[in-house]
Amino acid sequence: MSECRIACDLHDYIEIACLYGYQVRLTLNDKRIVEGRALNIVTEEKREVLLLDHNPAEKITLDQLAKLQVLTPNARFTEVIF
């Protein structure tokens, strides 16, 4: 298992977004904004990566996240700051 590079309670929000397939807007540490549907968290080269259904598919390492906003209506949460 890979080591958790973000707080585990914040990691839970990403897992919930994937579980429900939420449409999300991610703000990355470099200020880039990416949108897509959260699919899964996988481990690649000992780093946790969020897979987004985006055209083309995006892979975002979790340590790049600055903010996650849920765009899906009636979601269980709306925003997480990392």
TAQUI-V549887 format. One record per residue. N is the residue number from 1. RES is the residue in three letters. PSI is psi as a letter, one per 40 degrees, with the letter a starting at -180 (999 if undefined). NEAR is the number of other C-alpha atoms within 10 Angstrom. Layout:
N_RES_PSI_NEAR ; N_RES_PSI_NEAR
This chain:
1_MET_i_7 ; 2_SER_i_11 ; 3_GLU_i_8 ; 4_CYS_h_12 ; 5_ARG_e_12 ; 6_ILE_i_14 ; 7_ALA_h_9 ; 8_CYS_d_10 ; 9_ASP_d_8 ; 10_LEU_d_12 ; 11_HIS_d_15 ; 12_ASP_d_11 ; 13_TYR_d_17 ; 14_ILE_d_21 ; 15_GLU_d_16 ; 16_ILE_d_16 ; 17_ALA_d_23 ; 18_CYS_d_20 ; 19_LEU_d_12 ; 20_TYR_e_14 ; 21_GLY_f_17 ; 22_TYR_i_22 ; 23_GLN_h_21 ; 24_VAL_i_22 ; 25_ARG_h_18 ; 26_LEU_h_21 ; 27_THR_h_19 ; 28_LEU_i_19 ; 29_ASN_d_13 ; 30_ASP_e_9 ; 31_LYS_e_12 ; 32_ARG_i_11 ; 33_ILE_h_14 ; 34_VAL_h_15 ; 35_GLU_i_19 ; 36_GLY_i_20 ; 37_ARG_h_22 ; 38_ALA_h_25 ; 39_LEU_d_20 ; 40_ASN_i_18 ; 41_ILE_h_19 ; 42_VAL_i_15 ; 43_THR_h_12 ; 44_GLU_h_11 ; 45_GLU_f_8 ; 46_LYS_f_10 ; 47_ARG_i_16 ; 48_GLU_h_21 ; 49_VAL_h_19 ; 50_LEU_h_20 ; 51_LEU_h_19 ; 52_LEU_h_24 ; 53_ASP_g_16 ; 54_HIS_i_15 ; 55_ASN_h_8 ; 56_PRO_i_8 ; 57_ALA_i_10 ; 58_GLU_i_17 ; 59_LYS_h_17 ; 60_ILE_h_16 ; 61_THR_i_18 ; 62_LEU_d_19 ; 63_ASP_e_15 ; 64_GLN_e_17 ; 65_LEU_h_21 ; 66_ALA_d_17 ; 67_LYS_i_16 ; 68_LEU_h_22 ; 69_GLN_h_18 ; 70_VAL_h_21 ; 71_LEU_e_17 ; 72_THR_h_16 ; 73_PRO_i_10 ; 74_ASN_f_8 ; 75_ALA_i_13 ; 76_ARG_e_13 ; 77_PHE_i_14 ; 78_THR_d_14 ; 79_GLU_i_15 ; 80_VAL_h_15 ; 81_ILE_h_10 ; 82_PHE_999_17
